[in-house]
Amino acid sequence: MKKNFLIILFIAIFLFSGCTKDSKSNIVDKLNKKIDGLDAYQINGVLSISNNEDTYNYDVVVSYKKDDNYKVSLINKSNGHEQIILKSNNEVYVITPALNKSFKFQSSWPDNNSQIYILSSILNDINSDDEKIIDEVDSGYVITTRVNYPNNIGLVKQKVYVDKDANILKVEVLNDSSIVEMVMKFDKIDDNPTFDDNYFELNSIISDIETPDTTEEETSAIDDIIYPLYIPSGTVLVDQETIPKEDGERIILTFDGEKPFLLVEETSSIEDEFSIVPIFGEPQFLNDTLGAITDNSVSWSSNGIDYYLVSDVMGKTELIEIANSISTIPIMK
């Protein structure tokens, strides 16, 4: 009797472990089948980005249509500032209505690195990691994978939360100390949206943008100089110069030492007519906005101020660390 009981128990354990393994494997297959089969989708969700003690929250709408068409609307929940990432006809733009400008990038976005709100990017990270970990939880599964953020090498892994029907619910990106720095919550994924013929056309998007009221920005000046809270060891501020502009002013801060760099702050200029500005680099989140990063420079606009940071000796990661430390909101006059 005891022997029979042990045999039954062994078979039950074997079957249970086998089913668990199969179910974990099947969830990746389901994800591949669901996402690869989409000709279009639209995502509504909330993106949260943590920077030291600050957290920036964005309402996000991601629209995709086959043949590599993307439109990503990012609205800062604290100030209503909107930016739109557009990829259409193999061209990449970051549209900034508050400046009445669109910045045109020479970029392979979104394929050049991991993207927390792009389904194909999340799936690619899962498929390319042979050491991924799949944990089964009550609501579904948590898939932990490596990530590829070359501009921020401190971000090393992500956790993808999936229900049992292979719907992505949430993605968390963690640093090398296992601290969550980015969270994307997927409130809704429409896998059969209808887009107008010109939905992914730049001119159509521009025509729908209301011209901003530029009175305050055009007459403002920088009242308080904003200094970076992080400065590399052995580097100090050696010069500070204020230069008047026709529509404001420019401040040049020169830092010298072991890791010299130049920081320029100037009042933003608003174009009377919508303009397209060619720009080098890749789109990059910086504090409360999207900017551009190259191998030796970072540029962005926030709260009526344009910033340009450049160094001949520092890499992207340290430049971003300096840029992200410039988070004080300037007082305008």
Secondary structure, DSSP 8 states (H G I E B T S, - for coil): -HHHHHHHHHHHHHHHHHHHHHHHHHHHHHHHHHHHT-SEEEEEEEEEEEETTEEEEEEEEEEEETTTEEEEEEEETTT--EEEEEEETTEEEEEEGGGTEEEEE---TTTTS--TT-HHHHHHHHHH-TT-EEEEETTEEEEEEE---TT-TTEEEEEEEEETTS-EEEEEEEETTS-EEEEEEEEEEESS----TTTT-HHHHHHTS-----HHHHH--BSS----S---TTEEEEEEEEEEETTEEEEEEEEEESS-EEEEEEE----SS-EEEEE-SEEEEETTEEEEE-SSEEEEEETTEEEEEE-SS--HHHHHHHHHT------B-
